[in-house]
Amino acid sequence: MKALCSWIESRTGLCGWLAACGAARVPGRVCLCRSLPFVLGFAFVFQAITGIFLLMRYCPSAASAWESVYWLQYEVQGGWLLRAVHHYCGQAVLVLVGVQFVVMILRGAYRAPREFVFWCVLLLGIVTLGLLLTGDLLAWDENSRSATLTRVNFLQSLPEVGGALFKLAAAGPEFGSLTLSQFTTLHALLLPAAFLVLLVLRWWFARRATTVEAAEAPAGSPYWPRQVAANLVGCLVFLTVVFALALAHGTTGDGRGVALGSPANPAEFYEAARPEWAFMGLYGMSEFKVFGGGGTVVHIFIAPSIMLCLFLLMPFTGRFKIGHVLNIVLVVVLLVGDVYLSYKIYARDDSDPLHQAAIRQSQLAAARIPVLIRHHGGIPPEGPLALLRNDPKTQGPALFKRHCATCHDWVGGAADDIKAEESSAPNLFAFGSREKIAGLLDPKQIAGDEYFGNTAFKRGKMVDFVREMFSDMEPEDLEDRNLLVMALSAEAKLPAQKVIDQKDAEQIAEGRELIVDYCTDCHQFGKSGRLGTAPELTGYASREWTVGIIANPADPRFYGKNNDRMQAYAESDDETKNLMTNREIEVLTDWLRGDWYEPEGSGQ
């Protein structure tokens, strides 16, 4: 063993270096606070290792970045955990640097001979923020793209040089594959290299400062074994926190690890996009105009630059007692202000129904896309957005808001209710269902806001007929109305009513005969009645019927010349002249009917 140690020492000098480390002393007493630099170095190594494995699976292209992250998140064994620990390790590194920075100020450890140590820690914090900012974009989901685009767009507010700086940051005139390539290079190579250089310089300057302090005050504590043990405990605590955060959402299901949003759509901007928590205070300072009428330049560039200069000057201003007190006050004020502004942003967003609705829609799309990919056996050549564009569950609400919510409500007492800008047409929630048709044939409801109350039909023949036939009903009349409801709703062939319609087949057959007796004076049903006076009841609220009335409500099959303000969305055979494509109408129709794919056992 002795010979082996001699051989290693002669070739590497390792034994001598370890002996020197064991003989080293640390100023003051051994404590966990002195473990922060060692834990930071450990975190960097851990982050580098996990980052290398992530980079092996990543493709920095606008066409494939999201797909590569999706594959890692959902298909690669343990990929979700690797991504989660890398993500939370990055957040924890910023906290470590921030704690070390604040501790140095509170303890006065930024003064001579530790000025360069302090500046290195300050620069480490800036580089870490850069790592978080560049890493945020790489998932290329709707939040990361929109939030990063907003931050980079701030550069354009700078006079004269803003446009050029934006193109430099985006690697071109717009966000795309070149932007991803540049951000990947910054995140995986340049910024980690800068972080490592700063770590080494911080260690070197701290060692020089310790030598100077030891010459002035030789007392101290031995590095071995107690400080080494404290360092190892710090690393263990760090790993425990990182893995606890990574496993906080469970170890099974699509919700585990770090959430992956729906793919970024360059044609749309996600209005609910927000920066990560580290930038939320700065975002709040700009949103709430902390400096009065100061514009973006003041809040995003000038104010942070002044704060940075004040931090750089702290080793000099802190030489005096009053200066040290002012430095502590400045740090406390900035921390409290950052927390307060972040809280105000979160509180404002929580109370904003439009913001919350956008988040719910985004979360629905993010949860939906893995289901669709598995259902279709993978991501199609057109990309994952093609799956979402053709998915009624996610696109239906968006199409309804864009084309129908000017007049119609879709309100059923749920969190995702859609309220019209000015309700002037029937509520389309549960359209075609038994409950909806029962209300249509109710004398007390038919002229209300849920049905014809805000339309030209409020005093029409249908309202008069329902009031005449079903007011003060005898038991047999009530039974007839129930049969009418069942039969008319069965024409819709709603997926949610398939089982109950099959069960009530006999009553539905009776109800169809009653439709002929009651309704064909105005409506056509099967071979009875005629078109042109009221909507056809054959296939009422079915997929084909609903597609037709959305395309052209003034068609003789529907309202004809009696149409009341309803827009024709696909009247022309040339789709380029229509307000909606045929596929969009089909998607909207399927959503109104609740007709979309759900995996077995989902309970939906």
PLY file of the C-alpha trace (Angstrom):
ply
format ascii 1.0
element vertex 604
property float x
property float y
property float z
element edge 603
property int vertex1
property int vertex2
end_header
0.00 0.00 0.00
2.85 2.33 0.88
4.51 1.57 -2.46
1.25 2.26 -4.28
0.87 5.64 -2.53
4.47 6.51 -3.41
3.88 5.60 -7.05
0.68 7.70 -7.23
2.39 10.61 -5.49
5.38 10.52 -7.84
3.13 10.60 -10.91
0.31 12.87 -9.80
1.17 14.62 -6.55
-2.34 13.67 -5.39
-1.35 12.41 -1.94
0.55 15.58 -1.18
-2.36 17.69 -2.34
-4.78 15.72 -0.14
-2.43 16.10 2.82
-2.26 19.84 2.21
-6.07 20.02 2.08
-6.27 18.07 5.32
-3.89 20.52 6.98
-5.77 23.54 5.63
-7.80 25.66 7.99
-10.96 27.64 7.49
-11.48 31.03 9.13
-13.83 30.92 12.07
-15.88 27.91 13.08
-17.03 25.02 10.92
-20.59 25.55 9.68
-22.92 24.69 6.83
-22.70 28.27 5.52
-19.08 27.58 4.58
-20.30 24.58 2.58
-22.11 26.76 0.02
-19.13 27.10 -2.40
-18.46 23.34 -2.28
-22.16 22.52 -2.81
-22.24 25.00 -5.69
-19.33 23.20 -7.34
-21.06 19.85 -6.78
-24.28 21.24 -8.27
-22.39 22.42 -11.35
-20.94 18.96 -11.92
-24.34 17.34 -11.36
-25.98 19.81 -13.74
-23.29 19.25 -16.37
-23.69 15.47 -16.26
-27.48 15.55 -16.55
-27.23 18.24 -19.23
-24.93 16.08 -21.37
-27.43 13.22 -21.35
-30.26 15.62 -22.20
-28.26 17.10 -25.06
-27.81 13.63 -26.54
-31.58 13.48 -27.09
-32.20 17.10 -28.08
-32.63 18.51 -31.58
-32.47 22.35 -31.69
-34.89 22.96 -34.53
-38.28 24.65 -34.59
-39.65 21.59 -36.38
-38.30 18.99 -33.96
-37.29 20.62 -30.64
-40.65 19.99 -28.97
-40.82 16.49 -30.42
-37.40 15.59 -29.01
-38.39 16.86 -25.55
-41.71 14.99 -25.81
-39.90 11.78 -26.68
-37.59 12.20 -23.70
-40.46 13.10 -21.36
-42.90 10.36 -22.31
-41.09 7.59 -24.16
-37.50 7.29 -22.89
-37.22 5.18 -19.74
-36.45 7.58 -16.86
-36.26 10.53 -19.24
-38.89 12.48 -17.31
-36.79 12.15 -14.12
-33.59 13.22 -15.88
-35.34 16.30 -17.26
-36.93 17.10 -13.89
-33.73 16.89 -11.82
-31.87 19.00 -14.41
-34.63 21.62 -14.30
-34.85 21.81 -10.52
-31.09 21.65 -10.11
-30.85 24.83 -12.21
-33.40 26.54 -9.97
-31.55 25.35 -6.86
-28.23 26.68 -8.19
-29.73 30.16 -8.45
-30.98 29.87 -4.86
-27.51 28.74 -3.70
-25.80 31.65 -5.42
-28.41 34.06 -4.06
-28.03 32.75 -0.50
-24.26 32.95 -0.71
-24.48 36.50 -2.06
-26.83 37.67 0.69
-24.84 35.88 3.44
-21.64 37.61 2.29
-23.34 41.00 2.55
-24.94 40.33 5.94
-21.66 39.05 7.40
-19.60 41.78 5.79
-17.60 39.13 3.90
-17.54 41.28 0.78
-14.99 43.70 2.24
-11.21 43.49 1.93
-9.58 41.12 1.19
-12.65 39.40 -0.36
-13.75 41.95 -2.94
-12.99 39.67 -5.89
-14.73 36.74 -4.22
-17.86 38.88 -3.90
-17.70 40.05 -7.51
-17.30 36.45 -8.70
-20.41 35.43 -6.77
-22.31 38.39 -8.26
-21.27 37.37 -11.78
-22.18 33.76 -11.02
-25.70 34.95 -10.26
-25.91 36.82 -13.57
-24.63 33.79 -15.51
-27.12 31.55 -13.70
-29.95 33.86 -14.71
-28.68 33.61 -18.27
-28.71 29.82 -18.02
-32.31 29.85 -16.82
-33.38 32.28 -19.54
-31.74 30.33 -22.38
-32.84 26.96 -21.00
-36.45 28.07 -20.72
-36.79 28.39 -24.50
-35.44 24.96 -25.37
-38.68 23.07 -24.65
-40.24 25.15 -27.47
-43.73 24.94 -26.00
-46.18 27.82 -26.16
-45.27 29.35 -22.80
-41.50 29.14 -23.20
-41.56 30.57 -26.72
-43.99 33.41 -25.93
-42.31 34.34 -22.63
-38.82 34.35 -24.15
-40.03 36.29 -27.19
-41.48 38.92 -24.86
-38.19 39.26 -22.99
-36.11 39.51 -26.15
-38.62 41.96 -27.66
-37.72 44.38 -24.85
-34.47 44.98 -26.74
-36.42 46.68 -29.51
-37.45 49.42 -27.09
-33.84 50.64 -26.99
-33.43 53.65 -29.31
-31.22 53.30 -32.39
-29.71 49.90 -31.55
-32.86 48.00 -30.47
-33.61 46.36 -33.80
-30.03 45.23 -34.32
-29.81 43.83 -30.79
-33.05 41.89 -31.28
-31.71 40.29 -34.46
-28.48 39.46 -32.65
-30.33 37.84 -29.72
-32.78 35.98 -31.98
-30.08 35.04 -34.51
-32.26 36.54 -37.21
-35.30 38.72 -37.85
-37.68 36.29 -36.08
-37.77 33.43 -33.59
-37.13 30.06 -35.20
-34.58 27.31 -35.71
-31.60 29.69 -35.67
-32.79 31.11 -32.37
-33.00 27.65 -30.86
-29.56 26.76 -32.19
-28.07 29.92 -30.69
-29.80 29.50 -27.33
-28.70 25.85 -27.19
-25.08 26.88 -27.77
-25.31 29.54 -25.09
-27.02 27.21 -22.62
-24.90 24.11 -23.20
-21.44 25.58 -23.95
-20.72 29.27 -23.46
-22.61 30.03 -20.24
-21.51 26.78 -18.48
-17.91 27.59 -19.49
-18.28 31.06 -18.01
-19.82 29.55 -14.86
-16.90 27.13 -14.49
-14.32 29.89 -14.98
-16.05 32.00 -12.34
-16.16 29.03 -9.95
-12.43 28.50 -10.35
-11.69 32.21 -9.94
-13.90 32.36 -6.88
-12.03 29.42 -5.35
-8.68 31.02 -6.19
-9.60 34.44 -4.82
-11.12 32.86 -1.67
-7.89 30.91 -1.13
-5.80 34.08 -1.53
-8.10 35.95 0.85
-7.84 33.13 3.42
-4.04 33.33 3.23
-4.17 37.06 3.90
-6.62 36.61 6.78
-4.54 33.78 8.27
-1.47 36.03 8.32
-3.42 38.66 10.24
-5.34 36.23 12.50
-3.91 32.68 12.48
-6.84 31.20 14.45
-9.32 29.04 12.59
-10.76 25.54 12.31
-9.17 22.56 10.50
-10.73 21.71 7.14
-10.50 17.96 7.84
-12.64 16.23 8.93
-15.47 18.42 10.24
-15.73 20.90 7.37
-15.48 18.07 4.85
-18.34 16.33 6.66
-20.35 19.57 6.61
-19.72 19.85 2.85
-20.96 16.31 2.27
-24.07 16.98 4.37
-24.72 20.10 2.28
-24.48 18.07 -0.93
-26.84 15.45 0.47
-29.38 18.11 1.45
-29.07 19.66 -2.02
-29.73 16.33 -3.75
-32.63 15.57 -1.41
-34.33 18.88 -2.24
-33.76 18.48 -6.00
-35.14 14.93 -6.09
-38.05 15.84 -3.80
-39.07 18.59 -6.22
-38.59 16.28 -9.21
-40.83 13.63 -7.64
-43.39 16.07 -6.23
-45.91 15.29 -9.00
-45.62 11.54 -8.64
-43.78 8.89 -10.59
-46.55 7.70 -12.92
-48.86 9.28 -15.44
-48.35 12.13 -17.86
-48.23 14.72 -15.08
-44.99 13.51 -13.52
-41.81 15.58 -13.53
-41.71 19.00 -15.17
-44.78 19.88 -17.20
-44.33 20.07 -20.97
-46.74 22.51 -22.56
-48.36 22.14 -25.95
-46.12 22.77 -28.98
-45.29 26.37 -29.82
-47.31 27.79 -32.69
-45.40 30.58 -34.47
-48.70 31.92 -35.82
-50.11 32.50 -32.31
-48.97 34.24 -29.15
-49.84 32.72 -25.78
-51.26 35.67 -23.84
-50.94 33.95 -20.46
-47.19 33.41 -20.87
-45.16 34.36 -17.80
-41.44 34.28 -17.00
-39.97 31.90 -14.44
-40.08 32.92 -10.79
-36.56 34.37 -10.94
-37.69 37.06 -13.41
-41.16 37.67 -11.96
-40.09 40.62 -9.81
-38.55 42.37 -12.82
-41.70 41.64 -14.81
-43.80 43.08 -11.99
-41.64 46.20 -11.83
-42.36 46.82 -15.50
-46.07 45.90 -15.29
-46.84 48.10 -12.27
-44.62 51.02 -13.37
-42.68 51.17 -10.11
-40.80 54.22 -11.31
-43.89 56.15 -12.30
-44.16 57.11 -15.94
-40.86 55.48 -16.83
-41.23 53.25 -19.86
-39.79 49.86 -20.67
-36.26 51.19 -21.03
-36.30 52.55 -17.47
-37.79 49.46 -15.84
-36.04 46.73 -17.85
-32.64 48.28 -18.54
-31.81 51.44 -16.57
-33.10 50.43 -13.11
-31.45 46.95 -13.12
-28.19 48.50 -14.39
-28.18 50.97 -11.51
-28.79 48.13 -9.04
-25.92 46.16 -10.57
-23.59 49.16 -10.20
-24.60 49.54 -6.54
-23.75 45.86 -5.95
-20.38 46.26 -7.65
-19.59 49.23 -5.42
-20.55 47.49 -2.17
-17.00 46.37 -1.26
-15.98 50.05 -1.27
-19.05 51.60 0.34
-19.07 48.80 2.92
-15.66 49.79 4.32
-17.49 52.24 6.52
-19.99 51.20 9.16
-22.77 53.39 7.79
-22.04 52.08 4.28
-22.31 48.48 5.47
-25.66 49.25 7.13
-26.92 50.92 3.95
-25.84 47.89 1.90
-27.82 45.57 4.17
-30.85 47.87 3.98
-30.58 47.93 0.17
-30.50 44.14 -0.05
-33.46 43.77 2.32
-35.49 46.37 0.40
-34.73 44.68 -2.93
-35.63 41.23 -1.60
-38.87 42.43 -0.04
-39.71 44.43 -3.17
-39.03 41.43 -5.42
-41.24 39.17 -3.31
-43.99 41.80 -3.14
-44.01 42.47 -6.90
-43.97 38.74 -7.66
-46.87 38.23 -5.27
-48.85 41.06 -6.91
-48.38 39.48 -10.34
-49.48 36.06 -9.10
-52.46 37.59 -7.25
-53.51 39.61 -10.29
-53.29 36.57 -12.54
-55.27 34.43 -10.08
-58.13 36.94 -10.08
-58.13 37.50 -13.85
-60.78 35.22 -15.43
-59.37 35.67 -18.94
-55.88 34.74 -17.78
-57.16 31.70 -15.91
-59.24 30.64 -18.90
-56.16 30.84 -21.13
-54.19 28.74 -18.63
-56.95 26.12 -18.48
-57.05 25.94 -22.26
-53.27 25.60 -22.39
-53.25 22.90 -19.73
-56.00 21.05 -21.59
-53.94 21.12 -24.80
-50.78 20.04 -22.94
-52.59 17.10 -21.33
-54.34 16.24 -24.58
-51.35 16.05 -26.93
-49.80 12.86 -25.44
-53.22 11.18 -25.65
-53.56 12.13 -29.32
-50.02 11.06 -30.16
-50.57 7.62 -28.64
-53.96 7.31 -30.34
-52.44 8.06 -33.75
-49.42 5.83 -33.17
-46.89 8.66 -33.05
-46.35 12.20 -34.26
-47.44 12.65 -37.90
-45.06 14.12 -40.52
-46.99 17.41 -40.35
-45.99 17.75 -36.68
-47.86 17.65 -33.36
-49.77 20.86 -34.05
-51.67 19.04 -36.79
-53.11 16.71 -34.15
-54.29 19.62 -32.03
-55.75 21.51 -34.99
-58.01 18.54 -35.70
-58.93 17.82 -32.09
-62.46 18.94 -31.16
-61.79 18.86 -27.41
-59.09 21.53 -27.58
-59.93 23.46 -30.75
-63.71 23.54 -30.34
-63.70 26.14 -27.55
-61.26 28.35 -29.48
-63.40 28.19 -32.62
-66.54 28.88 -30.61
-64.99 31.95 -28.97
-63.77 33.23 -32.32
-66.92 32.70 -34.38
-69.93 32.09 -32.12
-69.38 33.87 -28.80
-70.35 37.22 -30.26
-73.98 36.09 -29.83
-74.16 32.62 -28.26
-73.31 31.50 -24.73
-71.90 28.09 -23.97
-72.69 28.08 -20.27
-73.43 25.04 -18.14
-72.03 25.94 -14.73
-68.49 24.72 -15.38
-65.12 26.47 -15.03
-64.66 26.49 -18.80
-67.99 28.22 -19.55
-67.91 30.63 -22.49
-69.95 33.80 -22.10
-70.98 35.78 -25.17
-69.83 39.35 -25.64
-73.52 40.30 -25.79
-75.85 37.33 -25.51
-78.49 37.61 -28.24
-79.02 33.99 -29.28
-79.70 30.60 -27.62
-77.22 29.04 -25.18
-75.62 26.15 -27.07
-74.43 24.18 -24.07
-75.53 20.50 -24.32
-77.03 21.24 -27.74
-79.28 18.38 -28.90
-79.43 16.67 -25.50
-82.64 15.60 -23.82
-82.22 18.27 -21.15
-81.80 20.98 -23.77
-84.80 19.91 -25.85
-86.92 19.54 -22.71
-86.30 23.21 -22.03
-87.15 24.08 -25.62
-90.57 22.45 -25.18
-91.15 24.07 -21.78
-93.61 27.04 -21.95
-91.74 28.79 -19.15
-88.30 28.50 -20.76
-88.72 28.74 -24.54
-89.05 32.54 -24.57
-86.26 32.99 -22.02
-82.64 33.99 -22.60
-81.53 30.34 -22.87
-83.63 29.87 -26.02
-85.53 32.45 -28.12
-85.69 35.33 -25.63
-83.15 37.53 -27.44
-84.11 36.59 -31.00
-86.76 37.47 -33.57
-88.48 34.16 -32.77
-89.48 35.28 -29.27
-93.01 35.99 -30.53
-92.99 33.43 -33.31
-95.11 30.39 -34.07
-92.87 28.00 -32.15
-93.26 29.89 -28.87
-97.03 30.14 -29.37
-97.27 26.45 -30.19
-95.33 25.33 -27.09
-97.34 27.60 -24.81
-100.61 26.43 -26.29
-99.83 22.73 -26.29
-97.88 22.25 -23.07
-99.28 24.78 -20.61
-101.47 23.28 -17.90
-100.76 19.80 -19.22
-102.70 16.72 -18.39
-100.65 13.61 -17.47
-101.04 12.20 -20.99
-99.79 15.49 -22.48
-96.77 15.39 -20.22
-96.05 11.85 -21.41
-96.34 12.95 -25.04
-93.89 15.77 -24.44
-91.39 13.41 -22.83
-91.68 11.07 -25.83
-91.17 14.02 -28.19
-88.06 15.04 -26.25
-86.60 11.52 -26.40
-87.30 11.10 -30.10
-86.03 14.51 -31.16
-82.86 14.13 -29.09
-82.29 10.65 -30.53
-82.04 12.25 -33.99
-78.78 13.88 -32.80
-77.11 10.51 -32.15
-75.03 12.06 -29.37
-72.20 9.81 -28.12
-73.09 10.60 -24.50
-76.66 9.35 -25.02
-75.90 6.24 -27.08
-76.60 3.78 -24.29
-79.75 5.45 -23.02
-81.12 5.88 -26.57
-80.68 2.16 -27.17
-82.44 1.41 -23.89
-85.39 3.69 -24.77
-85.77 2.49 -28.38
-89.49 1.71 -28.04
-90.36 5.11 -26.53
-88.27 6.83 -29.19
-90.21 5.04 -31.93
-93.47 6.28 -30.37
-92.02 9.75 -30.12
-91.16 9.80 -33.82
-94.82 9.21 -34.62
-95.72 12.11 -32.34
-93.22 14.36 -34.16
-95.19 13.71 -37.35
-98.45 14.51 -35.56
-97.27 17.61 -33.67
-94.54 19.22 -35.77
-94.90 18.62 -39.50
-97.28 21.52 -40.09
-94.15 23.67 -40.01
-91.19 21.28 -40.03
-90.18 18.47 -42.32
-89.53 15.13 -40.64
-88.76 12.17 -42.82
-91.26 12.21 -45.69
-93.78 14.31 -43.79
-94.03 18.08 -43.91
-92.15 20.44 -46.20
-89.03 22.59 -46.20
-88.82 26.36 -46.21
-90.85 27.44 -43.19
-88.82 26.03 -40.25
-85.70 23.85 -39.77
-85.86 20.24 -40.87
-86.18 17.84 -37.94
-84.81 14.78 -39.74
-81.41 14.22 -38.14
-81.96 17.26 -35.90
-78.69 18.25 -34.11
-76.86 15.34 -35.75
-73.34 15.88 -37.03
-74.44 16.36 -40.64
-77.37 18.64 -39.60
-75.17 20.83 -37.35
-72.43 21.13 -39.97
-75.09 22.25 -42.45
-76.69 24.93 -40.29
-73.28 26.40 -39.36
-72.29 26.44 -43.02
-75.46 28.21 -44.17
-78.42 28.74 -41.79
-80.38 30.42 -44.59
-80.49 27.17 -46.56
-84.11 25.94 -47.10
-83.32 22.95 -44.88
-82.98 25.33 -41.94
-84.34 28.85 -41.51
-84.47 29.94 -45.14
-85.69 33.52 -45.49
-86.61 33.57 -41.78
-82.98 33.38 -40.68
-82.37 35.80 -37.80
-78.88 37.33 -38.08
-76.97 34.02 -38.00
-73.86 34.26 -40.16
-73.21 31.77 -42.98
-69.70 30.44 -42.37
-69.24 28.28 -45.48
-71.76 29.41 -48.07
-69.37 29.22 -51.01
-67.86 26.12 -52.60
-64.56 28.04 -52.64
-63.16 27.66 -49.08
-60.95 30.74 -49.50
-64.09 32.89 -49.58
-65.62 31.40 -46.44
-65.26 32.50 -42.84
-64.44 28.94 -41.74
-63.00 25.94 -43.54
-65.06 22.79 -43.81
-62.69 21.06 -41.40
-63.06 23.85 -38.82
-66.84 23.53 -38.98
-66.56 19.78 -38.44
-64.24 20.28 -35.45
-66.61 22.87 -33.93
-69.57 20.57 -34.53
-67.88 17.59 -32.89
-67.04 19.73 -29.86
-70.64 20.97 -29.52
-71.75 17.34 -29.65
-69.09 16.13 -27.18
-67.76 13.80 -29.88
-64.00 13.24 -29.56
-61.55 10.48 -28.74
-60.95 9.56 -25.11
-58.83 6.57 -24.02
-60.64 3.70 -22.35
-60.86 4.05 -18.60
-60.46 7.84 -18.68
-63.95 8.29 -17.23
-64.72 11.15 -19.66
0 1
1 2
2 3
3 4
4 5
5 6
6 7
7 8
8 9
9 10
10 11
11 12
12 13
13 14
14 15
15 16
16 17
17 18
18 19
19 20
20 21
21 22
22 23
23 24
24 25
25 26
26 27
27 28
28 29
29 30
30 31
31 32
32 33
33 34
34 35
35 36
36 37
37 38
38 39
39 40
40 41
41 42
42 43
43 44
44 45
45 46
46 47
47 48
48 49
49 50
50 51
51 52
52 53
53 54
54 55
55 56
56 57
57 58
58 59
59 60
60 61
61 62
62 63
63 64
64 65
65 66
66 67
67 68
68 69
69 70
70 71
71 72
72 73
73 74
74 75
75 76
76 77
77 78
78 79
79 80
80 81
81 82
82 83
83 84
84 85
85 86
86 87
87 88
88 89
89 90
90 91
91 92
92 93
93 94
94 95
95 96
96 97
97 98
98 99
99 100
100 101
101 102
102 103
103 104
104 105
105 106
106 107
107 108
108 109
109 110
110 111
111 112
112 113
113 114
114 115
115 116
116 117
117 118
118 119
119 120
120 121
121 122
122 123
123 124
124 125
125 126
126 127
127 128
128 129
129 130
130 131
131 132
132 133
133 134
134 135
135 136
136 137
137 138
138 139
139 140
140 141
141 142
142 143
143 144
144 145
145 146
146 147
147 148
148 149
149 150
150 151
151 152
152 153
153 154
154 155
155 156
156 157
157 158
158 159
159 160
160 161
161 162
162 163
163 164
164 165
165 166
166 167
167 168
168 169
169 170
170 171
171 172
172 173
173 174
174 175
175 176
176 177
177 178
178 179
179 180
180 181
181 182
182 183
183 184
184 185
185 186
186 187
187 188
188 189
189 190
190 191
191 192
192 193
193 194
194 195
195 196
196 197
197 198
198 199
199 200
200 201
201 202
202 203
203 204
204 205
205 206
206 207
207 208
208 209
209 210
210 211
211 212
212 213
213 214
214 215
215 216
216 217
217 218
218 219
219 220
220 221
221 222
222 223
223 224
224 225
225 226
226 227
227 228
228 229
229 230
230 231
231 232
232 233
233 234
234 235
235 236
236 237
237 238
238 239
239 240
240 241
241 242
242 243
243 244
244 245
245 246
246 247
247 248
248 249
249 250
250 251
251 252
252 253
253 254
254 255
255 256
256 257
257 258
258 259
259 260
260 261
261 262
262 263
263 264
264 265
265 266
266 267
267 268
268 269
269 270
270 271
271 272
272 273
273 274
274 275
275 276
276 277
277 278
278 279
279 280
280 281
281 282
282 283
283 284
284 285
285 286
286 287
287 288
288 289
289 290
290 291
291 292
292 293
293 294
294 295
295 296
296 297
297 298
298 299
299 300
300 301
301 302
302 303
303 304
304 305
305 306
306 307
307 308
308 309
309 310
310 311
311 312
312 313
313 314
314 315
315 316
316 317
317 318
318 319
319 320
320 321
321 322
322 323
323 324
324 325
325 326
326 327
327 328
328 329
329 330
330 331
331 332
332 333
333 334
334 335
335 336
336 337
337 338
338 339
339 340
340 341
341 342
342 343
343 344
344 345
345 346
346 347
347 348
348 349
349 350
350 351
351 352
352 353
353 354
354 355
355 356
356 357
357 358
358 359
359 360
360 361
361 362
362 363
363 364
364 365
365 366
366 367
367 368
368 369
369 370
370 371
371 372
372 373
373 374
374 375
375 376
376 377
377 378
378 379
379 380
380 381
381 382
382 383
383 384
384 385
385 386
386 387
387 388
388 389
389 390
390 391
391 392
392 393
393 394
394 395
395 396
396 397
397 398
398 399
399 400
400 401
401 402
402 403
403 404
404 405
405 406
406 407
407 408
408 409
409 410
410 411
411 412
412 413
413 414
414 415
415 416
416 417
417 418
418 419
419 420
420 421
421 422
422 423
423 424
424 425
425 426
426 427
427 428
428 429
429 430
430 431
431 432
432 433
433 434
434 435
435 436
436 437
437 438
438 439
439 440
440 441
441 442
442 443
443 444
444 445
445 446
446 447
447 448
448 449
449 450
450 451
451 452
452 453
453 454
454 455
455 456
456 457
457 458
458 459
459 460
460 461
461 462
462 463
463 464
464 465
465 466
466 467
467 468
468 469
469 470
470 471
471 472
472 473
473 474
474 475
475 476
476 477
477 478
478 479
479 480
480 481
481 482
482 483
483 484
484 485
485 486
486 487
487 488
488 489
489 490
490 491
491 492
492 493
493 494
494 495
495 496
496 497
497 498
498 499
499 500
500 501
501 502
502 503
503 504
504 505
505 506
506 507
507 508
508 509
509 510
510 511
511 512
512 513
513 514
514 515
515 516
516 517
517 518
518 519
519 520
520 521
521 522
522 523
523 524
524 525
525 526
526 527
527 528
528 529
529 530
530 531
531 532
532 533
533 534
534 535
535 536
536 537
537 538
538 539
539 540
540 541
541 542
542 543
543 544
544 545
545 546
546 547
547 548
548 549
549 550
550 551
551 552
552 553
553 554
554 555
555 556
556 557
557 558
558 559
559 560
560 561
561 562
562 563
563 564
564 565
565 566
566 567
567 568
568 569
569 570
570 571
571 572
572 573
573 574
574 575
575 576
576 577
577 578
578 579
579 580
580 581
581 582
582 583
583 584
584 585
585 586
586 587
587 588
588 589
589 590
590 591
591 592
592 593
593 594
594 595
595 596
596 597
597 598
598 599
599 600
600 601
601 602
602 603
